[in-house]
């Protein structure tokens, strides 16, 4: 097995990047740079090729969990953590760019945006989506992560961000790790509380959406108060 350092200089990924620019590199070469090194019997480029094959193509790489990365021979925890961190950053950048252009016309728009991330999450995530007067997304913020105790979802945090972004309306969204979507008593009480505070500040609560497995519950759709 030929190691990266044994290749001619013009064929080494880092040297090629510096000489010809990042766009001259293949997907395998870019991934090899992240991996930094291979093993005794497998170069970093070969390891990169194996990972991409395992993922079913470069697009699938961003969905490989840590456990699947570690299954690949030659992948230690540092390499796996590096790849996972890079893929997560890419997804966050992509999501952020998409969010800034997004116009919300229905609860389904919000569900489409969050479903993939939240439907299989093992912890509860509570997000707030901040909208301008034309219902374009200004920002979305994770306000709580863990076993949700609604006393920890502080209205001041919710509305502080609204003032900072200039939002005129809000949408709340959280998931139920059980997969069920019917609101609990706490869900209902929190929604009422935040709606009342929003009215005081002139900021409308458009909806509160609960994500389950391939389904969702919308407080305001069910009340015939569609966006």
Buried (B, 14 or more C-beta within 10 A) or exposed (E): EEBBEEBEEEEBBBBBBEEEEEEEBBEBBBBBBBBEBBBEEBBBBBBBBBBBEBBEEBEEBBEBEEEBBBEBEBBEEEBBBBBBEBBEEEBEEEBEEEBEEBEBEBBBBBBEBBBEBBBEBEEBBBBBBBBBEEBBBBBBBEBBEEEBEBEEBEBEBBBEBBEEBEBBBBBBBBBBBEEEBEBEEEBEEBBEEBBEBBEEEEBBBBBBBBBBBEEBBBBBBEEEEEB
